[in-house]
Amino acid sequence: MLSRRQFLNRSLATSSLLSLGTVVPQFIARTASAAEAQKDNTILVVIEMNGGNDGLNTVLPYGDDLYHKYRPTLKASAENCVKLDDHVGLHPGMRNGFEAMFKKGHLAVVQGVGYPNPDRSHFESMDVWQMGDPRRKMGNGWLGRSAGELQPKNGDIPIMNIGPTRLPLALQGGVGAISINNQHPYRLDLGGGTEERHTARRKLLEDLAKPEDDQKGRLVDFVYRRQVQTLTTLDRLQEVLEKGSNNNNFFSYGPDGKPYTANSLPVKLQLVARLIQQGFGTRVFYVMKDGFDTHSGQAEEHRRLLAEVADGINQFFTTLEQSKHAQRVVVMTYSEFGRRVEENASKGTDHGAGSCLFVAGPGLSGGVIGDHPSLKDLDSGDLKYHTDFRQVYATLLDNWLGVDSNAVLNGKFEHLSFLKAKKA
């Protein structure tokens, strides 16, 4: 059996202890400084609406005659939509979840979001959003690059993906980001072998997490110890899930009164809510909902998808309000691109460019942010953007998570006005 010191020394030659995350040299120093600094324990939940959400029918210009001309079968009328002002409204499918939130100022609707020279490929455009870089030169994710400054307590997991085992690109590049899902055990995996070897490995991991007197303050010892502490924290996930599986509050219900399925966005968000309530310490949660590539028969499927997003977010905050955690949390949605302005012959929409996104939570001033893109001035048949998506990122990084957006995004971007001003 390797000694503690031998294990550490040998691990220095490996890429990442226990493969929980990639150690990126430029963020190690910031990770180490995070051990001492104290910040408000605010939380960001990011929802990826995968497939290219139709922004024009999500936040729709019901007062524009051109909208009704371009969308003869997909349009929503002024009578049916959730009116936000005299010009735009939300798709009717979002009424149950978002109407009350908007009226309370807990929902910001950011219009005309995009980036220069938009790419209409799912893969390339998703890379742009997840890297936070329209040139796609960064090589890792904007949230992963933020990990070093998120400053969780010892043993807590800074970033957690609820979904596939493989981390989304947005979360890659930091230390300690993990994925959990219903098909994977939410517990420490000590590899194959006998129970005796499992016990020995666990003891070694626990010993590794304790600093030796002659190693206190060593940067590399801190980084590796943090990863070990993160791994041992996974055992607590199983307890949370076991309690939640017998708790009716863990499940969410649609407007028809039927429960959402186990893999639905509302149920995933209820898991996130439970982890927050249990004091897990995670600062960023990432959840994906797919199905937004609506090339044909869009009307009913898009209504269902938008209802699931709005219901899920609304019920998520309702759960958090019951335990007085809601003020600490902000939710941001995004999709890789919008859809074409004119519907196609299959009563669907094709890949477009500029779109919209939502930011939600009691910590918002809310409202409609920016004008709806003009339907008279299009970009090859698509909505033009006027708000760079990195402005949303920068606002949340600087003013919510307390992370230096300039370092993460490699540049300064003007903040948007959807967050409440902090009290002096």
C-alpha positions in Angstrom: 0.0 0.0 0.0 1.3 3.4 -0.9 2.1 5.8 1.9 0.4 9.2 1.9 3.5 11.0 0.8 4.2 8.5 -1.9 0.7 8.8 -3.2 1.0 12.6 -3.4 4.3 12.5 -5.1 3.2 10.0 -7.7 0.0 11.9 -8.3 2.0 14.9 -9.3 2.9 13.2 -12.6 -0.7 12.5 -13.4 -3.1 14.8 -15.2 -5.7 15.1 -12.5 -6.1 13.3 -9.2 -9.2 11.1 -9.3 -10.3 12.7 -12.6 -12.7 15.2 -11.1 -11.5 18.1 -13.1 -8.6 19.4 -15.1 -6.1 21.4 -13.2 -5.5 24.5 -15.3 -2.2 26.2 -14.1 -3.4 29.8 -14.5 -6.3 29.1 -12.1 -4.3 27.3 -9.4 -3.3 30.4 -7.6 -6.8 31.8 -7.6 -8.0 28.4 -6.3 -5.5 28.6 -3.4 -6.5 32.1 -2.5 -10.1 31.0 -2.3 -9.4 29.0 0.9 -9.0 32.2 2.9 -11.4 34.7 1.3 -15.0 35.1 2.3 -17.9 36.1 0.0 -21.6 35.9 0.0 -22.7 32.4 -0.8 -24.8 33.3 -3.9 -25.7 30.6 -6.3 -26.2 30.6 -10.1 -28.3 27.9 -11.9 -27.7 27.8 -15.7 -30.3 26.1 -17.9 -29.2 25.1 -21.4 -32.2 25.0 -23.8 -30.5 22.7 -26.3 -31.4 22.7 -30.0 -31.9 26.4 -30.8 -34.9 27.9 -29.1 -37.3 29.9 -31.2 -36.9 33.3 -29.5 -39.4 35.0 -31.8 -42.2 32.8 -30.5 -40.9 32.8 -26.9 -40.9 36.6 -26.5 -43.2 37.6 -29.4 -43.9 41.1 -30.8 -47.7 40.7 -30.8 -48.2 44.3 -31.8 -46.1 44.0 -35.0 -48.1 43.2 -38.2 -44.9 41.6 -39.7 -44.8 39.0 -37.0 -48.3 37.8 -37.9 -47.3 37.8 -41.6 -44.1 35.8 -41.1 -45.8 33.3 -38.7 -49.2 32.5 -40.2 -49.7 29.2 -38.3 -47.2 29.6 -35.4 -48.2 33.1 -34.2 -49.7 33.8 -30.8 -52.4 36.5 -30.6 -52.4 39.5 -28.4 -55.3 38.0 -26.5 -53.5 34.7 -25.8 -49.9 35.8 -25.0 -48.7 37.0 -21.6 -48.3 40.7 -22.2 -45.1 42.2 -20.9 -45.7 45.7 -22.4 -47.5 47.3 -25.3 -45.4 45.5 -27.9 -44.1 42.1 -26.7 -45.5 39.2 -24.7 -44.5 35.7 -23.6 -45.7 32.6 -25.3 -49.0 31.4 -23.8 -47.3 28.2 -22.6 -45.3 30.2 -20.1 -48.3 31.8 -18.4 -48.6 29.4 -15.6 -44.9 29.6 -14.6 -43.8 33.1 -15.6 -46.7 35.6 -15.4 -46.7 36.0 -11.7 -42.9 36.0 -11.5 -42.7 38.9 -14.0 -45.3 40.9 -12.2 -43.3 40.5 -9.0 -40.1 41.7 -10.7 -38.5 38.3 -10.4 -38.1 37.8 -14.1 -35.8 39.7 -16.5 -36.5 39.2 -20.3 -33.3 40.0 -22.2 -34.0 40.6 -25.9 -31.8 40.7 -28.9 -29.0 38.5 -27.5 -26.3 37.1 -29.7 -22.7 37.6 -30.9 -20.8 38.9 -33.9 -20.8 36.9 -37.1 -23.3 34.3 -35.8 -22.8 30.6 -36.7 -26.0 28.7 -37.5 -24.4 25.3 -36.7 -25.5 23.7 -33.4 -22.0 22.5 -32.5 -20.1 25.7 -33.4 -22.6 28.1 -31.9 -22.9 26.0 -28.7 -19.2 26.1 -28.4 -19.3 29.9 -28.6 -21.8 30.2 -25.8 -20.1 27.6 -23.6 -16.6 29.0 -24.1 -17.8 32.5 -23.7 -15.8 33.3 -26.9 -17.2 34.0 -30.4 -13.7 33.1 -31.8 -13.7 29.8 -30.0 -10.1 30.2 -29.0 -10.4 29.7 -25.3 -10.5 25.9 -25.4 -12.5 25.5 -22.1 -15.7 26.8 -20.5 -16.5 30.2 -19.0 -17.9 28.6 -15.9 -14.9 26.2 -15.6 -12.6 29.2 -15.8 -14.6 30.8 -12.9 -14.2 27.8 -10.6 -11.0 29.1 -8.9 -12.8 32.2 -7.6 -16.1 30.6 -6.5 -14.6 29.9 -3.0 -16.6 27.0 -1.6 -15.9 25.7 1.9 -13.4 22.8 2.2 -14.9 19.7 0.7 -17.7 21.4 -1.1 -18.2 21.0 -4.9 -18.0 24.4 -6.6 -19.7 23.4 -9.9 -22.2 20.6 -10.4 -23.8 19.4 -13.7 -27.1 17.6 -13.3 -27.2 15.3 -16.3 -24.8 13.3 -18.5 -21.6 11.9 -16.9 -19.4 13.9 -19.3 -19.0 17.6 -18.3 -20.4 20.2 -20.7 -17.8 22.3 -22.3 -19.0 25.3 -20.2 -17.8 23.6 -17.0 -14.5 22.3 -18.3 -11.2 24.0 -17.3 -11.5 24.3 -13.5 -11.0 22.2 -10.5 -13.7 20.1 -8.8 -16.6 20.3 -11.3 -18.6 17.0 -11.4 -21.7 15.5 -13.1 -24.4 13.4 -11.5 -27.4 11.7 -13.1 -30.1 9.2 -12.4 -28.2 6.3 -14.1 -25.0 6.8 -12.0 -24.6 6.1 -8.3 -24.4 9.3 -6.3 -21.6 8.0 -4.1 -17.9 7.6 -3.9 -16.6 5.1 -6.5 -13.5 3.4 -5.1 -13.0 1.1 -8.1 -13.0 -2.7 -8.3 -11.7 -5.2 -5.9 -12.6 -6.5 -2.4 -14.3 -4.7 0.4 -11.0 -4.8 2.2 -9.3 -2.9 -0.6 -12.2 -0.4 -0.7 -11.7 0.3 3.0 -8.0 0.8 2.6 -8.5 3.2 -0.4 -11.1 5.2 1.6 -8.7 5.5 4.6 -6.0 6.7 2.2 -8.3 9.3 0.7 -9.3 10.5 4.2 -5.7 10.7 5.3 -4.8 12.6 2.1 -7.4 15.3 3.0 -5.6 16.0 6.3 -2.6 18.4 5.9 0.7 17.5 7.4 2.6 20.1 9.5 5.5 20.3 7.0 3.1 20.7 4.1 0.8 23.4 5.3 0.6 26.3 2.9 2.1 24.3 0.0 0.1 25.3 -3.1 0.2 21.9 -4.8 -0.8 20.2 -1.6 -3.8 22.5 -1.3 -5.0 21.8 -4.8 -4.8 18.1 -4.5 -6.3 18.0 -1.0 -9.2 20.1 -2.3 -9.9 17.5 -5.0 -9.8 14.6 -2.5 -12.2 16.6 -0.2 -14.5 17.1 -3.2 -14.6 13.4 -3.9 -15.4 12.4 -0.4 -18.3 14.9 -0.4 -20.1 12.8 -3.0 -21.2 10.3 -0.4 -23.6 13.0 0.9 -25.4 13.1 -2.5 -26.8 9.6 -1.9 -28.4 10.7 1.4 -30.0 13.7 -0.3 -31.5 11.6 -3.0 -32.8 8.9 -0.7 -34.6 11.5 1.4 -36.0 13.2 -1.7 -37.3 10.1 -3.3 -39.8 9.7 -0.4 -40.7 13.4 -0.3 -43.6 14.7 -2.4 -42.0 18.1 -2.5 -39.2 16.6 -4.6 -41.6 16.1 -7.5 -43.1 18.7 -9.8 -46.4 18.8 -11.5 -47.5 20.3 -14.8 -50.5 22.5 -15.5 -52.6 19.4 -16.2 -52.0 18.2 -12.6 -49.8 15.2 -13.7 -46.3 14.8 -12.3 -43.4 15.6 -14.6 -41.2 12.6 -15.5 -38.0 11.8 -13.5 -35.8 13.1 -16.3 -37.7 16.4 -16.8 -36.3 19.8 -16.1 -38.7 20.6 -13.2 -37.6 17.4 -11.4 -33.9 18.1 -12.0 -34.5 21.6 -10.6 -36.1 20.2 -7.5 -33.0 18.1 -7.0 -31.0 21.3 -7.2 -33.3 23.0 -4.7 -32.9 20.1 -2.3 -29.1 20.3 -2.6 -29.2 24.0 -1.8 -31.5 23.4 1.1 -29.1 20.8 2.5 -26.3 23.3 2.5 -24.2 21.5 -0.1 -22.1 24.6 -0.8 -22.1 24.3 -4.6 -22.0 27.8 -6.2 -23.0 26.9 -9.8 -25.5 24.3 -11.0 -25.9 23.4 -14.7 -29.0 21.7 -16.1 -29.8 20.9 -19.8 -33.2 20.5 -21.5 -33.1 19.4 -25.1 -35.7 19.2 -27.8 -35.7 22.8 -29.1 -34.7 22.0 -32.7 -38.2 22.5 -34.0 -38.0 22.1 -37.8 -41.5 20.7 -38.2 -44.8 20.7 -36.3 -43.5 23.2 -33.9 -46.6 24.7 -32.3 -47.6 22.0 -29.7 -44.0 20.8 -29.0 -42.7 24.3 -28.4 -45.6 25.1 -26.1 -44.8 22.0 -24.1 -41.1 22.8 -23.9 -41.6 26.4 -22.8 -44.2 25.4 -20.2 -41.7 22.9 -18.8 -39.0 25.6 -18.5 -41.4 28.2 -17.0 -43.0 25.7 -14.6 -39.7 24.3 -13.6 -38.2 27.6 -12.7 -41.3 28.8 -10.9 -41.6 25.7 -8.8 -37.9 25.7 -8.1 -38.2 29.2 -6.5 -41.4 28.2 -4.7 -39.5 25.4 -3.0 -36.6 27.6 -2.1 -38.9 30.3 -0.7 -40.3 27.8 1.7 -36.8 27.2 3.2 -35.8 30.9 2.8 -33.0 30.2 0.3 -34.6 31.9 -2.8 -32.8 35.3 -2.3 -29.4 33.6 -2.7 -30.2 32.1 -6.1 -30.4 33.4 -9.7 -31.4 31.3 -12.7 -30.2 32.0 -16.3 -31.4 30.3 -19.4 -29.7 30.3 -22.8 -29.9 28.5 -26.2 -27.2 28.3 -28.9 -29.2 30.4 -31.4 -32.7 31.5 -32.4 -34.8 30.4 -35.4 -35.5 32.0 -38.8 -38.1 34.7 -38.7 -40.3 33.1 -41.4 -41.8 29.8 -40.6 -41.1 27.0 -43.1 -43.4 24.8 -45.2 -43.4 22.1 -42.4 -45.0 24.5 -39.9 -41.7 24.7 -38.1 -38.7 27.0 -38.1 -35.0 26.6 -39.2 -31.7 27.7 -37.6 -31.4 31.4 -37.1 -29.3 33.9 -35.1 -30.4 36.5 -32.6 -32.7 35.4 -29.8 -33.7 36.1 -26.1 -32.9 34.6 -22.7 -34.3 34.8 -19.2 -32.8 35.6 -15.8 -34.9 34.8 -12.8 -34.9 35.2 -9.1 -36.0 37.5 -6.2 -32.6 39.3 -6.4 -33.6 40.9 -9.7 -35.2 44.2 -10.6 -36.8 42.4 -13.5 -38.5 43.7 -16.5 -37.8 43.8 -20.3 -34.2 44.4 -21.0 -33.5 45.9 -24.5 -35.8 46.4 -27.5 -37.2 43.6 -29.5 -35.1 43.3 -32.7 -36.7 44.9 -35.8 -38.6 42.6 -38.2 -37.9 45.2 -40.9 -34.1 45.0 -40.6 -33.1 41.3 -40.7 -29.7 39.5 -41.1 -30.3 37.1 -44.0 -33.8 36.4 -42.8 -32.8 36.3 -39.1 -33.2 38.6 -36.1 -30.2 40.8 -35.5 -28.7 40.9 -32.1 -27.9 44.1 -30.2 -26.9 42.7 -26.8 -23.7 40.6 -26.7 -24.3 37.5 -24.6 -21.1 38.2 -22.7 -22.7 41.2 -21.2 -25.1 38.8 -19.4 -22.2 36.7 -18.3 -20.2 39.6 -17.1 -23.1 41.0 -15.1 -23.6 37.7 -13.3 -19.9 37.0 -12.8 -19.1 40.4 -11.3 -22.3 41.4 -9.5 -23.7 38.0 -8.4 -20.9 35.4 -8.1 -18.2 37.9 -7.2 -15.9 36.6 -10.0 -13.7 38.9 -12.1 -15.4 38.8 -15.5 -12.5 40.5 -17.2 -10.2 37.5 -16.3 -12.8 34.9 -17.3 -14.0 36.5 -20.5 -10.7 38.1 -21.5 -12.2 41.5 -21.8 -14.6 44.0 -20.3 -18.3 44.0 -21.2 -20.9 46.5 -20.1 -23.3 45.3 -17.4 -27.0 45.0 -17.9 -29.5 46.3 -15.4 -31.5 43.2 -14.3 -30.0 42.8 -10.8 -31.0 44.8 -7.8 -28.5 47.3 -6.5 -26.6 46.0 -3.5 -27.3 47.7 -0.2 -24.4 49.8 1.1 
